[in-house]
Amino acid sequence: MGNAINFTPAGGRVTVRAEGDGDTIRIAVIDTGIGIPADQVARIFEPFFQVERGPTRRYPGVGLGLSIAHDLAPAMRGDVRVVSEVDRGTTVWIALPAARATSLPWSRCASA
């Protein structure tokens, strides 16, 4: 979400969607931001990679967020994907296995 907010100019939109089918939870962050050039999309998962570089870059960050997510998702039996188009926006989604809980710890709390 941080990237979506940082790379979406004023007047743009950032949307978060979540859905599940019982086995998998999918969360998508969709923005109407600046987008990523097609030849750069695969590289955004590299540590410290930034499309815009140099001391005059306009956007904050160090280039670790998506790299970390890309490493953590498979470790949790999930996946991260990105679809982007310059000047139209970017969608980043993560899919993870749904957890099954028989009872939640707070359900044992005394009720008023």
C-alpha positions, 0 to 999 in steps of 0.5 A: 500500500505504501508504494501505491500511495507514494506513486499515485499522484494527487487525484488518483485512486488506491483501492484494496480488495480482498477475497477468499475461496476457503483455501486461499486469501487474495489481497490486491492493491490497485492504483491509478499511479504512474505505472512501471515500464514493461521492461522493468516489472520483473526487476521490481522484486530485486532488492534495492531496485528502483525504476527511478534512480539518482539524487533527483528522484521524486519518490521515497523508498529504498527498494526493499518492500516488494523484494521482501514480500516476494521472498516471504510469500513463497515461504508461506506457500503463497505468491506475489504478482504485479501487473502494470502499465505506464500512466495507467497504474499498477496492481500488486496482489498476494495470495496466501493459504487461508488459515483455519481456526477452530476457536479464537483466543479472545472467544474465551474471554468472559462476556459482560 
